[in-house]
């Protein structure tokens, strides 16, 4: 690891402190203040506000391409559909939790677009170098914290057995956060894979040691991409679908356990979401009504309506399974139209990225983020999770680096 990037400007130091606060929000909530749980929402509001202010200048608006504009329009429509659902269903009337849920569902998209507006392409190399250094630093922290957790029996984070084996890695929080943060680090390090090969391998080992099927599936796909897409700058979506199919085979036992068992949490959530979507066809019941943390902070009427309020994991005050339903949440809260719009928003981000790099650079680092988010979204509300901000910013830095390379290449020609 090089140390030449430690001469940071004040705003860069503050930015990195915020990133660390988001990563270690669980420890912050437990040992410093309960308000740490809102750190990602505060950051989102702050970041979007800066982007909006910058948009008053034409040069910043010109950074947006046609797909960014489609994304913004789709986001506004999605917001309206959710609010109309709230008005019709009356399942959630607490304005505060509705606002928090709005932030949650839009933050991955909003942070990506805001980053495109805020960050300067001419500084892309500096941003990326800092992000690369920070990624290596986080991987070291995971290793050190995990080692101390084992040796000194600190018991911080998730320590329960999984498949009869102990979870060996930690960030002091839910193990899904470790998997997601590591994915962000791997994606950034993949930009210069030859230089960072050992670090990428370390990240993959960490993800495997989380014992999460989604993390293992992600590693399987990335390894196949590295083996079979070697030296090819253009990325084949056809191959990606083949790799995804193989990852599904790897995750088969987990899928059947969660979705096909009669009392599986995700199966129950999925059935309930179809009931809600059917009742409020085609727009769903609205924000903070089903399958989100906000929907149980102010307990939604939806749970009693679909018969989940008496079920273990969904009861008021004991709703540990809420949020495990993945796409069931979108289906229930936003119906057919809202779910289709949400899929379109993800596609517009993908197209926005692809347009910026023009297919002239190794596409794996960009696709890596999408791979993890899509796999993760089958078992949790990934795009509105605490780690969504981190992966959106990782995508921004990778895109800026690729865009800068393209601009330099164009000038040389």
DRENMIPA-42485 format. One record per atom (N, C-alpha, C): z, y, x. Coordinates in steps of 0.02 Angstrom, whole numbers, plus 50000, padded with zeros to 5 digits. Atoms other than C-alpha are relative to their C-alpha. Example, Ala and Ser with C-alpha at 12.3 -4.5 7.8 and 13.67 -1.06 7.14 Angstrom:
500004994150045503904977550615500005006050045499974994149958503574994750684500375005549961
% end
This chain:
500004994050042500005000050000500005006250044500024993849963499555017050064500485005249972499524995050024500745031850053499695007050000500294993349995499505046050069499995003649933500034996850066499595049249882500685002449976499344998050022501445053249880500095007650000499984992750004501075071849902499745002149932500204998750069501045074349716500185007049978499854993650031500965090449618500554998949948499435000550046502415094249501499794996849934500215002750065501415090349343499854992550006500145007149990500885073649418500654995950005499355003249996502695069249459500304999249930499745000250068503215073549281499634994949957500425004850037501775063249211500224992850017499795006749979502305047949313500704998349975499335001150028504115050149258499954998149926500115001750070503505049949078499744992949992500265006850002502525033949112500564994950012499445004449986504075025849186500484999849940499564999750059505085031649034499734995749944500305004150053503845023248917500064992650018499955007049978503855007249020500714997349993499305002250001505755006549030500385003049941499684996850058506095013748857500594995849973499465004350025507184998648810500655001150039499414998749959508365001148957500255007149989499804993150014508355019948923500385000649935499674999950065508835017048741500704996950004499375003749996510225005048790500525003650043499524997349952510995014348937500035007750003500014992749995510515032748918500075003349931499994997050067510085037848739499554996049954500405003550049509445029648581499345003449986500614996250012508125043348573499424997850044500535002549956507155034448711499494995949961500475004050039506375023548575499435004249972500524995450026505385038948521499585003150056500334996749944504735043148695499244999649995500735000750006502985036348658499735004749946500224995450053502875046548497500005007250024499954993249973503445062348586499425001350048500564999349953502165059448724499345000749963500624999850038500785056248597499885006949969500064993350031501125072548503499845005350053500104995249946501225082348665499294999650029500665001249969499635074648738499435002349954500514998150049498605077148579499995007649992499964992750007499225095148564499645003650057500354997149942498605099148740499254999349991500715001250010496915091348699499705004749948500234995550053496755101548539499935007150026500034993349971497155117648633499415000750047500574999849953495865113348766499335000149964500635000250039494555110648630499785006849976500214993250017494555129248596499485002650050500514998249949493495130348754499424995249995500615004050012491705124348732499894994750054500135004749945491635116048904500394993549991499605006050012493005104048851499734995949941500315003550058492185099948683499384996250021500625003149977490595095748777500124993450037499845006449968491505081348863499944994249952500035005350050491445071748700499284997849988500675002450018489945060548666499984998249926500115001350070489255055048498500504994949972499545005350023490395039748489500725002649994499354996850006491935050448520500045003849933500024996350064491405061048371500054995249941499945005150053491165045448264500724997549995499315002449998492895039748319500475005049965499574994950031493705056248267499905000249925500144999950073492835056248097500304993849967499725006350028493325037948068500765000349997499274999349998495125042048118500255004349943499814995650056495205056147990499944996249933500105004050061494505044647854500544994849993499485005250000495745031047903500675003149979499384996450018497175043647890500025001449925500034998450072496605048947715500104993849957499945006350038496455030947655500734997749999499295001949997498225027147715500435004349955499604995450041498945042547630499874999149926500165001450070498025038847467500364993649978499645006250014498755021247476500745001349987499304998250010500495028747494500115003349931499954996350063500195040147344499954995249940500115004650056499575025847233500544994749995499545005750002500765011847282500735002149989499304997750002502385021947298500474995150033499585004949965503015007747409500425003350055499634996349948503555020347542499975007449984499984992850017504125038047503500355004150054499674996449946505045042447664499485003350045500514996349963503965056047744500064998950075499895000849927504745053847917499704993550026500265006549975504325035347934499254999549989500734999950010502585038247861499675003650059500274996249943502285051347998500024995950064499945004349941502925039448133499484994550000500505005450006501775025648068499295002650011500654996949988500285037448068499885000750075500054999449927500625041348251499874993350034500065006749971500795022848290499294997349994500665003050012499135017748212499435003950033500544996049973498125031948286500075001450075499874997649932498905033948459499544997050053500445002849949497815021748558499345003750003500644996450006496245030448497500085007350020499894992849987496985048048506500145001350074499864999249929497645045648683499374999250041500645001049964495955039048742499575006449997500434994050009494985053948670500325006150033499644994349970496325066548725499944999850075500065000749927496255059648902499315002250025500694998049982494365062148907499955007650001500024992650005494645080448857500425003250055499514996949956496155084048967499844999150074500105001449929495745075449132499325002450023500634997349972494415083349243499644994650040500405005149965493015072149304499985001150075500034998549928492965081049472500624997650037499385002549970494755075349502500094992449989499965007150019494355057349451500274995750056499775004049944494625050149624500755000650012499274998949990496345058049640500394996549944499655003350056496875052349465500024992550010500045007349994496275034849500500414997450058499605002149942497075033749672500744999849982499304999850022498745038649595500144994149953499925005650048498495026049453500024993350035500035006249962498055012349578500664998950038499375000449964499595016149684500574998349952499485001050051500695016749527499984992849974500075006950024500004999849469500324995150049499705004349949500494991649634500765000850001499284998650002502195000049624500344996449942499725003350059502494993149448500034992550011499995007249987502014975449502500584998250047499445001249954503274976649645500675000649962499394999150040504604983149524500134993849957499925006050042504284968249408500264994250042499795005549956504474956149554500735000950021499324998649977506074964549619500504999249943499555000350057506864966349447500084992849976499975007150021506424948349402500414995850048499615003749949507134941849566500755001349992499294998250009508764951349540500284997049935499805002950064508824945149360500184992750008499895007249989508734927149422500594998950047499505001149947509824928449579500695002349978499354997150018511194939749510500194999149926499885001450071511054933849329500175006349960499904993750037510884951449259499894999149925500145001350071510214944449095499735006149962500314994450034509194959949056499304997949976500655001950028507664958148946500054993349965500035006350036507104941948864500144994250049499795005449954507964926848944500004993249967499995006350036507754913248813499474995250028500495005149979506834896848849499385000349957500635000450038505014895148798499634993850025500315006449983504154878148793500454996050048499525003549958505744871748876500085002850070499974996949933505504883349026500295007049995499714993250001506444899349071499465005350014500454994349987505544916149067500255003450064499784997849934505594922049248499855007250016500184993049985504874939649238500285004649946499694995350047505604955049157499865007350020499984992749990505514973949138500605002849962499414997950037507154974249044499875001049926500194999050070506274973448876499684993549974500355005850028505284961648764499464997850049500475002749950504194950248870499285001949986500684997850017502624955948777499825006550037500124993849964502834972948861499824998550073500155002049931502834964549033499274997850004500695002550001501204955648988499495005649994500474994450012500374971648926499975004850059499984995549942500944982749070499634996850059500345003549945500334969549194499255000049989500724999750016498654969049104499715006850020500234993349981498494987949128499935000650075500024999949927498894985949313499404996050026500565004349979497634971649333499345003649988500634996650018496274981749244499835005550050500114994649951496494996549362499824997150068500115003049934496554985449516499334996450004500655003550001494964976249462499425004650019500534995249983493954992149494499764998850073500175001749930494024987949681500304993250014499715006849997494304969249669500064997450071499995002549931493874965449851500615002550038499434996949965495204977349915500674997649969499385001450036496494972649782500084992749977500015007050022496184953949768500714996949996499325002849999497984949349816500435002949945499614996750052498704961949695499804997549931500255002750064497604955649553500304993049990499715006750004498204937949591500745000349982499294999150017500014943849587500095001749927499974998150071499704951949418499874994149955500155005950039498944935949351500584995149999499425004549996500434925649411500555002649955499494996950043501614937849325499844998749927500205001150070500624936549162500114992749980499915007250016500654917449170500754998549992499275001250003502544917749202500345003049939499724997650064502814927449041500034994449949500045005950045502394910748957499755002049930500304997950063501524920548819499284997549998500675002950005499944911948758499465005450006500504994649997499044928648737499895002250072500064998049930499414933148919499644994750041500345005549965498864916048982499264999849981500704999750023497284917048875499625005650033500304994249967496934934248948499834998350073500115001949930497124927549126499424995050006500545005050000495974912749086499325003549996500644996450009494594924649027499835004150062500134995949941494784936549175499794995650060500185004549945494714921949298499294997349992500695002450012493124915249215499505005550013500454994349987492354932549222499905001050075500044999149928492754933849407499604994450033500355005849971492074916449443499264999849982500685001050025490494916649336499605006449991500374993750007490054935149326500005003850067499944997149934490244938049512499355003650021500564996149973489134951449591499515002649946500424997350053488414956149421500335006149970499694993950024488714973949371499985000549924500044999850073488124972149191500414994349971499565005050030489334963149080499674997349937500315003250057488704950648953500504998749944499565001150058489524951248781499964992749978500095007150019488804933948749500494995750040499535003849959489804927148895500725001349980499324998350021491344936448836500214995949940499855004050060491254927548668500124992750018499905007049977491094910748758500694999350032499355000149967492614914848865500565000549948499504999150052493574920648711500104993549961499965006550036493164904048624500434995050040499615004549956493884894548774500735002049998499314997650003495444905548768500334997949935499735002250065495654901248583500194992750002499855007249991495584882748628500674999350037499385000149962496964886048756500595001749956499464997650044497994894848621500064996249935500055003650064497644881948486500694998049972499355002250024499414874948476500425005749974499624994150021500164892248464499745002749934500304997550062498934897548329500204995849940499825004550056499284882248221500745000649984499294999450011501154884548246500195006249962499834993750031501184902648194499665001149933500394998350060499814903348061499954994449949500155005450045499614886047987500634996549972499395002850026501424880547966500215003849937499844997150066502064883647790500475006150007499524994549992503504894747849499905003950064500164996149940502654902048003499995007449984499944992850014502994920748017499325003349987500654996750006501164925648039499624997449939500315002750061500564913947901500285003449938499684996650057501824921647779499765007249995500224993050000501324939247832499285000649976500704999850018499474935347812499904999049924500045001250072499694928247636500235006149961499734994150034500744943147586499525005950004500464994449991499474955447657499414999549952500555000950047498084947947549500225001749929499744998250066499194949947395500015007649991499964992650003499494968347434499305003049998500684997449998497664971447477499644998949934500305001550065497144963247314500265004549946499694995750052498374973347210499755007150004500224993149991497814989847285499305000450030500695000349977495994985347315499655006649984500165002749933495084992147413500365003650057499724995649949496295003747507500704998050025499345002149976497974994647526500565004549977499404996650026499735001247502500225006050041499854994049962499775014647638500454999050060499615000149938500725019047796500734998049988499295001949999502445011547834500214995949939499845004150058502344999447688500054992550015499995007249987502074982547770499844998450073500155002849935502184973847939500115004550060499874995549944502764988548045500755001450006499294998249989504424994048120500205005549951499864994550047504305009848013500134997549929499935002650069504164999247855500674996849987499335002850010505894991747885500555004950019499504994849987506765007247952500185003449935499894998050070506545013847777499684994449960500255006550025506384996947691499515000849942500544999350048504744996047597500094995449939499975003950062504654990047417499514994150002500515005249997503174979247467500304993150012499715006549982504294965547538500294996349941499745003350061505164962147372499434998349952500575001250045503514963447278499614993650018500375006049978502714949547383500464994150015499535005649993504284938747391500244998750070499785000949931504724941647574500705002850013499354996749988506334951547553500584995150005499485005149996507344935447538499864994950056500205004649947506444926547682500315001950066499744998749933507204924647854499475003750042500464996249958506424937347974499685005949965500294994450038505904949147833500525003649958499474997050041507584953147752500185007050026499784993249981508214971047752500584999450050499485000349949509254973547909499934994150047500105005949958508664956947981499254998350004500735000850004506784959547992499694998850069500235001349931506474951748164499284997650003500695002649999504784944248113499495005449980500474994750020504044960448047499665002850063500394997849942502654966148164499654994350035500315005849969502154948348210499334998149967500575002250040500744947548083499325001950026500654997949973499394955748188499595003749948500454996650046497924960448078500234999849927499725000150068498934956047922500265007049981499744993350013499714973347939499455004749978500564995750020498044982347933499744998149931500275002350064497454971647787500455002349943499544998150053499024975047685500055007549990499894992850005499234993447725499375004049984500604995950007497424999047723499424996649964500505003450041496464986047623499354998650037500655001949973494654981247648499685005950037500344994249970493994998747683500365002250064499614997949941495405003547803499934995350058500065004949946495274987347901499325000450033500694999349973493384989147920499965006350043500004993849962493635007147977500364999250067499615001049939494935001648104499594996050052500445003949956493724988748176499455004550028500524995349978492385002248184500265004850053499694995549950493585013748279500054996650068499965003849937493865000248410499304999550031500695000649977491974997848422499755006750029500224993449976491695016648443500315001650068499694999149933492925017048590499604996050051500405004349955491955002548668499335003350016500654996749991490295011748642500075006450041499874993949963491045027948709500074998550074499905002149930491575019048869499334997950030500645002649975489895010248888499505005650013500464994449991488925026448866500175004150062499794995949943489945035149000499844996750067500125003249935489675022049134499284997550008500725001549998487855018149089499824993150028500145006849978488014999849141499854999350074500165000449929487825004049326500584997750044499405001649963489584999049377500304993749971499665006050024490574982849364500395001549937499724998450066491064982449182500664996449986499405004050013492514970049197500655004149993499384996250008493914982949225500065003349931500004996750066493404991849063500134994849945499955005250051493214975948962500684996650001499355003249992494864969249030500515002849949499544996850048495834981748922499864997449929500205002350068494854976748765500184992649990499845007150005495094958248802500734999049982499295000950013496974959748808500205002749931499824996950064497104971448659499784995749941500255004150055496034960248549500374993449994499615006250002496934944248598500705001449973499324998250020498624952748576500045001949926500004997750069498124959948407500024994349949499975005750046498064942448332500734998249984499315001950010499954940748348500495005949998499584994050006500604958648347499555006049987500414994150015500054976048299499885003850066500094997949930499414979048476499795007350006500284993349993498454995248446500505005449980499494995150018500025003648377500674998250032499395002149966501294995648495500225005150052499744995549948502355004048628499565000150062500415000249939501144998448764499305002849989500684997550014499595005648677499845006250040500114993849962499815022448763499814998450073500115001849929499885014448936499294997250010500665003049993498295004348907499445005049984500504994850014497375019348832499915004550061500044995949939497795029648987499674996250057500335004149949497285015349102499255000149989500714999850017495615015049011499705006750019500234993349982495455033949035499875000650075500074999349928495725032949223499434995750027500555004449979494525018349242499335003149981500624996850024493195027449139499835006150043500114994049959493415043649237499734998150069500235002349935493195034149400499264997849997500695002350009491595025849336499525005749987500414994250017490935042049265499865004250063500074996149938491235050949431499504996650048500475003949958490305037049525499285001149976500674999050029488835039049407499735006950016500224993149987488785057849429499815001050073500164999649929488825056249618499344996550015500625003749991487455043149611499395003849975500564996150029486375054349501499815005850045500124994449955486575069149620499624997850063500325002549939486055058449770499264998549987500705001650017484485052949678499595006349994
% end
